[in-house]
Amino acid sequence: MSPTKEIYTVSKLAFEARGAIEKKFPLLWIEGEISNLSRPASGHLYFTLKDSKSQVRCALFRNRRQQLGVAPENGTQVLVRARVTLYEGRSEFQLLIEQIEPAGEGLLLRQLEQLKAKLQAEGLFGEQHKKSLPAYPSTIALITSPVGAAVHDLQTTLARRWPIAKIILLPCLVQGDQAAAQLVTKISEANQIGAVDLIILARGGGSVEDLAAFNDETLVRAIAASELPLISGVGHESDWSLADMVADLRAATPTAAAELATPDKLELKQTISTYLHHLQTSQRRLLENRQQQLDWQRQRLIHPGEKLRAVNLRLQQQWQTLKRLQKQNLGDSKLRLDQAQTKLKQYSPAHQVTQLEQRKSHLLNQLQQQISQLINDRKQKLGNLAAALTVLNPLATLARGYAIVRNEEGTEVVNSGNQLDTGDVIQVQLGDANIHSQVKKIELVKPS
C-alpha cells in the first residue's frame, strides 16, 4: 500500500512559507536603490529595492510613512530597516519598511550620533572640562595641512592681529584613513613643546566623509586629555564635528579660530592709550587736589606778623580808597565849579560867584578835616593793636621786673607758697636769665 501523500494547498504553502521567513529573519538594515516607485490613492508606497545583482519588492504603509515624514524618489540610494515577509496573495517575497534614510552619509551620521551620545554620557563635552584660553599667547601651535587655504588664512590672520606670537606649524593629513592618527600624534607633540601656550586644530570645509577624521573617537579623547587649551576651527560655519564639541573653544572657520586665539593689536593699542589717558587725568586731578589741600593748610597757619601785614594791607587799601574818594570829590567839586562858572558866564551874577567861592572853601576844609580825622583814627587803631600785641607778650611782662617761678624740674609753675617746703630748689625765670634757688623761708601772706 503506497504511503499517504501530504498535499498542500497554495494558500497553506504561502502561509507556512511566510511564517518560516519571518521566523528566520529579524529586523534588518538593507541598503539598495529605489526603483519602480508607486504611489496609489491609498497613501501606501510600493517600490523595488535593488542592487547590481538582485531586487526585492518593498511596501511602506501610510501610517508608518507619515511617522517617518520621508518622500523617497526613484534612483535614490537608501538604507532601510525592514521586516522580511511573504505576501500571501501572490506568494511574493517582500520587505515591510519600518525606517528609511539616505545611505552612505546617512549611515555615517547615524554612527556619528551614536558615538556622540556615548561620549556625551561620559561627560567629555561638559563645560567643567573646558580650559581657559591665554589672553596674550606668545607661542601658538597650528595643527593642519601644510597646503591649502586653511593654513594660509591662519598665518595671515595671526600675522595681522598678533604678529609678536611665534607660530609653530605641525603639518599633518586632515583627510583620509591616516589623518586621525596623525592628528593625535601632533596634539601629543604640541603638549611636549614647553613654550606652546595654545593649539589651533583646523582644516577647510567638506562633506561628512571629508571630516571623518575629526569625528574619530581616539582624536576626541586626545583633545580632551590635552593639557594645553585647544581651539577647533574645522570646516565652515555650518559644519560640525565631535572635535568641535570637545575642544575648549569652537570656531566657525580657521580664520575665526585665529581671531578667537589672539587679541587685535590695534584694539589693544587703543585700549592702552585710553588707559594711559585716564591714568594721566587721574594723576593730574590728584595733584591738583593735593595742591589745593596744601594751599588750604597754608592759609590756616597764619603768623602774627602775617596778621599785622594783613591789617597794614587793609589800611593801605583804605588809604587808597580815601585818596580815590578825595580825587573823586575834588573832581565832582571841580565839575560843579565848572558848571557854576558856565552859568556865571551866562548870567554874570557877582554875588553868586562870591557865595560859590565861599562854599567851595568850606567844602574843601570839611573834606580835609574828614580825611585828617579818618587818617588819625586809623593810626590810633593801628597803635592800639601794636600796643595790645606788646602787652600780651609774656617776655615783655618779665622785662618789667616780673618773674615766673617753677619747680626744680621746670615742669610746673609755682603760684602759691603752699606748693613749696623749706629747702626746695626752684627755678626763677627773669627776662634775661633762669635762676636756680633754694627756699630758705616761707612767709604766707593773707590776701587783703
C-alpha positions in Angstrom: 0.0 0.0 0.0 1.5 3.3 -1.0 2.1 5.9 1.7 -0.4 8.7 2.1 0.6 11.8 0.2 0.6 15.2 2.1 -1.0 17.6 -0.2 -0.6 21.4 0.4 -2.9 24.0 -0.9 -1.3 27.0 -2.4 -2.6 29.2 0.4 -1.3 26.8 3.1 2.1 26.7 1.4 2.2 30.5 1.2 1.1 30.8 4.9 3.8 28.4 6.2 6.5 29.9 3.9 5.6 33.3 5.3 5.9 32.1 8.9 9.2 30.4 8.2 10.7 33.5 6.6 9.5 35.9 9.3 10.8 33.5 12.0 14.2 33.2 10.3 14.9 36.9 9.7 14.6 39.6 12.4 14.5 43.3 11.6 17.4 44.0 9.1 19.2 47.1 7.8 19.4 46.7 4.0 21.0 49.1 1.5 19.8 49.5 -2.1 18.5 51.8 -4.8 14.8 52.6 -5.2 13.1 51.9 -8.5 9.5 51.3 -9.8 8.1 53.6 -7.1 4.3 53.6 -7.0 2.0 56.0 -5.0 -1.5 54.6 -5.1 -4.5 56.5 -3.7 -4.4 54.5 -0.5 -1.3 56.5 0.6 0.9 53.4 0.8 4.2 53.4 -1.1 5.4 50.4 -3.1 8.8 50.2 -4.7 11.6 47.9 -5.7 14.9 47.9 -3.7 17.8 46.7 -5.9 21.5 46.4 -6.3 23.6 45.2 -9.2 22.5 41.6 -8.9 19.1 41.3 -7.2 15.9 43.1 -6.3 13.1 42.8 -3.8 9.6 44.2 -3.6 9.0 46.7 -0.7 6.0 48.2 1.0 5.8 51.3 3.2 2.4 51.7 4.6 0.7 55.1 5.0 0.7 55.3 8.8 4.4 54.4 9.0 5.2 56.8 6.1 3.5 59.7 8.0 5.5 58.9 11.1 8.8 58.9 9.2 8.0 62.0 7.2 10.0 60.8 4.2 9.4 61.1 0.5 11.7 58.6 -1.4 12.3 59.0 -5.1 13.4 56.7 -7.9 17.1 56.3 -8.2 17.8 57.2 -4.5 20.3 55.1 -2.6 18.7 54.4 0.7 19.3 52.4 3.9 16.0 50.7 5.1 15.2 48.9 8.3 12.6 46.3 7.4 10.9 43.0 8.3 11.3 40.2 5.8 7.9 38.6 4.9 5.9 37.0 2.1 2.8 38.5 0.5 0.5 35.5 0.5 -1.9 36.9 -2.1 0.7 36.5 -4.8 3.3 34.5 -2.9 5.7 37.3 -3.4 8.8 37.8 -1.2 8.8 41.4 0.1 10.1 43.8 2.7 7.8 45.8 5.1 9.7 49.1 5.7 9.9 50.3 9.3 12.6 53.0 8.8 14.2 54.6 5.8 17.1 57.1 5.5 19.8 58.0 2.9 22.6 55.5 2.5 26.3 56.4 2.7 26.2 59.8 4.5 23.1 58.8 6.4 24.8 55.8 7.8 27.8 57.8 8.8 25.6 60.3 10.5 23.8 57.6 12.4 27.1 56.1 13.6 28.3 59.6 14.5 25.2 60.3 16.6 25.7 57.0 18.5 29.4 58.0 19.2 28.3 61.5 20.2 25.8 60.1 22.7 28.4 57.7 24.1 31.0 60.5 24.6 28.4 62.9 26.0 27.3 60.3 28.5 30.9 60.1 29.7 31.0 63.9 30.2 33.7 64.7 27.6 31.7 67.7 26.3 31.0 69.2 29.7 31.8 72.9 30.3 33.6 71.9 33.5 36.4 70.4 31.4 36.9 73.5 29.2 40.2 75.2 29.8 40.6 79.0 29.7 42.5 80.5 26.7 45.5 82.7 27.4 44.8 86.4 26.8 48.1 87.1 25.1 49.6 83.9 23.8 53.3 84.0 22.9 53.6 80.7 21.0 50.8 79.0 19.1 50.9 75.5 17.6 49.0 75.1 14.3 47.9 71.5 13.5 46.6 71.5 10.0 47.6 70.6 6.4 50.7 72.5 5.2 48.9 73.2 1.9 45.6 74.7 1.2 43.6 77.8 2.1 43.2 76.9 5.9 46.9 77.3 6.8 47.2 80.4 4.6 44.2 82.0 6.3 45.5 81.1 9.8 49.0 82.5 9.2 47.7 85.7 7.5 45.2 86.4 10.3 47.7 85.7 13.1 50.3 87.9 11.5 47.8 90.8 11.1 46.3 90.6 14.6 49.2 89.4 16.9 52.5 89.5 15.0 54.6 89.0 18.2 53.3 85.5 18.6 55.6 82.7 17.5 53.8 80.2 15.2 54.8 76.5 15.2 53.3 74.6 12.2 52.8 70.9 12.9 51.8 69.6 9.5 49.7 66.5 9.1 46.9 64.9 7.0 43.4 66.2 7.7 41.6 63.7 5.5 41.8 60.0 4.8 42.4 56.8 6.7 45.7 58.0 8.3 44.6 61.5 9.2 43.1 60.8 12.7 46.3 59.0 13.9 48.5 61.9 12.6 46.3 64.4 14.3 46.5 62.6 17.6 50.3 62.4 17.3 50.6 66.2 16.6 48.5 67.0 19.6 50.9 65.0 21.7 53.9 66.7 20.2 52.4 70.1 20.9 51.9 69.3 24.5 55.5 68.2 24.8 56.9 71.5 23.5 57.4 73.6 26.6 56.8 77.0 25.1 53.4 76.4 23.5 50.5 78.3 25.0 47.7 77.3 22.7 46.8 74.8 20.0 44.7 75.5 16.9 43.3 72.5 15.1 42.0 73.4 11.7 41.0 72.5 8.2 38.7 73.7 5.4 35.1 72.6 4.9 33.9 69.3 3.4 31.4 66.6 3.5 30.8 64.2 6.4 33.2 61.8 4.8 35.8 64.5 4.4 35.5 65.4 8.1 35.5 61.8 9.3 39.0 62.1 10.9 37.7 64.9 13.2 34.9 62.6 14.4 37.4 59.8 15.3 36.9 58.6 18.9 40.7 58.4 19.5 41.1 62.0 18.4 38.3 63.2 20.6 39.8 61.6 23.6 43.2 63.0 22.8 41.7 66.5 22.6 40.0 66.0 26.0 43.3 64.8 27.5 45.4 67.7 26.1 46.9 69.8 28.9 47.1 72.8 26.5 43.9 74.7 25.6 42.8 73.9 22.1 40.6 75.8 19.6 38.9 73.8 16.9 38.3 75.6 13.5 37.1 72.8 11.3 35.2 73.4 8.1 32.7 76.2 7.5 30.2 77.7 9.9 27.5 75.1 9.1 29.9 72.2 9.6 30.3 70.5 13.0 32.4 67.6 14.3 33.0 65.9 17.6 36.4 67.7 17.7 34.4 71.0 17.9 32.3 69.7 20.8 35.2 68.5 22.9 37.5 71.4 22.1 37.9 74.2 24.7 36.5 76.6 22.1 34.9 76.1 18.7 35.4 78.5 15.9 33.2 78.6 12.8 36.2 78.7 10.4 40.0 78.6 10.5 40.1 82.4 10.2 37.7 82.7 13.1 39.9 80.4 15.1 42.9 82.7 14.6 40.8 85.7 15.6 39.5 84.0 18.8 43.0 82.9 19.7 44.6 86.3 19.7 43.9 89.9 20.7 43.8 92.6 18.0 47.0 94.7 18.2 45.1 97.8 17.0 42.3 97.4 19.6 44.9 96.6 22.3 46.9 99.7 21.4 43.7 101.8 21.5 42.8 100.3 24.9 46.3 101.0 26.3 46.1 104.6 25.0 42.7 105.0 26.7 44.0 103.6 30.0 47.1 105.9 29.8 44.9 108.9 29.2 42.7 108.0 32.2 45.8 107.5 34.3 47.3 110.8 33.3 44.0 112.6 34.0 43.7 110.9 37.4 47.2 111.8 38.3 46.6 115.5 37.3 43.4 115.6 39.3 45.1 114.1 42.3 48.0 116.6 42.1 45.5 119.5 41.9 43.6 118.2 44.9 46.7 117.8 46.9 47.9 121.3 45.9 44.5 122.8 47.0 44.7 120.9 50.3 48.3 122.3 50.8 47.1 125.8 50.0 44.2 125.5 52.4 46.6 124.2 55.2 48.9 127.1 54.5 46.0 129.6 54.8 45.2 128.1 58.2 48.7 128.6 59.5 48.8 132.5 59.9 51.7 134.1 61.8 51.0 137.2 64.0 53.3 139.1 61.7 51.1 138.0 58.8 48.1 139.4 60.7 49.9 142.7 61.1 50.8 142.7 57.4 47.1 142.0 56.6 46.0 144.9 58.8 48.6 147.1 57.2 47.4 146.0 53.8 43.8 146.8 54.6 44.9 150.2 55.9 46.8 150.9 52.7 43.7 149.8 50.7 41.6 152.1 52.8 44.1 154.9 52.3 44.0 154.3 48.6 40.2 154.3 48.8 40.3 157.7 50.6 42.6 159.1 48.1 40.3 157.9 45.3 37.3 159.3 47.1 39.2 162.6 47.6 40.1 162.7 44.0 36.6 161.9 43.0 35.2 164.5 45.4 37.6 167.1 44.0 36.6 166.0 40.5 33.0 166.4 41.4 33.6 169.7 43.0 35.5 170.9 40.0 32.8 169.7 37.8 30.2 171.6 39.8 32.5 174.6 39.8 32.9 174.4 36.1 29.2 174.2 35.8 28.7 177.2 38.0 31.3 179.2 36.1 29.5 178.4 33.0 26.3 179.7 34.5 28.1 182.8 35.8 29.4 183.5 32.3 25.9 183.2 31.1 24.2 185.3 33.8 27.2 187.1 35.4 25.8 187.4 39.0 28.7 188.7 41.0 27.2 187.9 44.4 26.6 184.2 43.5 30.2 183.9 42.5 31.3 185.0 45.9 28.9 182.6 47.6 30.1 179.7 45.5 33.7 180.6 46.3 32.9 180.6 50.0 31.1 177.3 49.7 33.9 175.7 47.8 36.4 176.8 50.5 34.1 175.4 53.2 33.7 172.1 51.4 37.4 171.8 50.9 38.0 172.4 54.6 35.4 169.9 55.6 36.9 167.3 53.3 40.4 167.9 54.5 39.2 167.7 58.2 37.4 164.5 57.5 40.4 163.0 55.7 42.7 164.0 58.5 40.4 162.7 61.2 40.0 159.4 59.4 43.8 159.0 59.0 44.3 159.8 62.7 41.6 157.3 63.7 43.3 154.6 61.6 46.8 155.5 63.0 45.4 155.4 66.6 43.7 152.0 65.9 47.0 150.6 64.5 48.9 151.9 67.5 46.4 150.3 69.9 46.7 146.9 68.1 50.6 147.1 68.3 50.4 148.0 72.0 48.0 145.2 72.6 50.3 142.7 71.0 53.2 144.1 73.1 51.2 143.8 76.3 50.2 140.2 75.6 53.9 139.2 75.0 54.9 137.3 78.2 58.6 138.3 77.7 57.5 142.0 77.9 56.0 141.3 81.3 59.2 139.7 82.5 61.2 142.7 81.2 59.2 144.9 83.6 60.6 143.1 86.6 58.2 140.2 87.0 59.4 136.6 87.3 58.0 133.1 86.7 58.6 130.5 89.5 58.7 126.8 88.6 59.6 123.6 90.4 63.2 122.2 90.2 62.4 120.3 87.0 60.8 123.3 85.5 57.7 121.3 84.6 55.2 123.1 86.9 54.5 126.8 87.7 54.5 127.7 91.4 51.7 130.1 92.1 51.3 129.5 95.8 53.5 129.2 98.8 51.6 126.1 99.8 53.3 124.3 96.9 56.8 124.6 98.5 58.7 123.5 101.5 61.8 124.9 103.1 64.9 123.6 101.3 63.1 123.0 97.9 65.0 124.0 94.8 63.1 126.3 92.4 63.7 127.9 89.0 63.1 131.7 88.7 62.8 132.9 85.1 63.6 136.6 84.6 63.5 138.5 81.4 67.1 137.6 80.6 68.1 134.6 82.8 66.9 131.5 84.6 68.0 131.4 88.3 68.1 128.1 90.4 67.4 128.9 94.1 66.8 127.1 97.3 63.9 128.1 99.6 65.2 129.3 103.0 62.0 130.6 104.5 58.3 130.7 103.5 56.0 133.5 104.8 52.4 133.1 103.7 50.6 136.4 103.1 46.9 136.6 103.7 45.0 138.2 100.9 43.8 141.7 101.7 
